């Protein structure tokens, strides 16, 4: 019987990569207006190369980008990029279809709702508040809580202990097989692969209990598991 449903945040509840692309595009346009002499495509490649090396939560990406171009910080260009990035970020971050209704239905079924994210606490809670999902989770575990990234057992064990449920009584919903699925399976949890949020679309090599083409499909799985 399932007693707790644990979700990943980025690309499971919200379209993080869409937001990131929109925000970076806006930042480049802002920086070009402020004097950056670099074509858009090349600038975007450099910025995303930095993200690939430092992680997508790296807060100094525009600083490093500008230093790589000029050898030092040009604060006029930096400020233009930061402001443009923030404005676009707020406009382009939203939940996937059916997220709100699905979370409410799970809560009404009497199950605990949890969230595990590799994002730092500030960024995670900012995103949750931005899309009005901050109030619905019974427990949120961020990178700052364990100092461990998925698939480490630490965040999964922490949330299971908090809910006082056994691994077999919980399911992890996430878009990243090698982190979300593997991490949950390592502690004995059930897994639901959020295929709708996997932008890379690599072939799923990790066995999972259910593949979701829409987040709402988790409801029927819960009802079946709990004989509802």
Secondary structure, DSSP 4 states (H G I P E B T S, - for coil): ---EEEE--BTTTB-HHHHHHHHHHHHHHHHHHTT--S-HHHHHHHHHHHHHHH-TT-TTHHHHHHHHHHSS--HHHHHHHHHHHHHHHHHH--BPTTHHHHHHHHHHTT-EEEEE-SS-HHHHHHHHHHTT-TTT-SEEE-HHHHS--TTSHHHHHHHHHHHT--GGGEEEEES-IIIIIHHHHHTT-EEEEEGGG-SS-----S--SEEESSTTHHHHHHHHHTT-
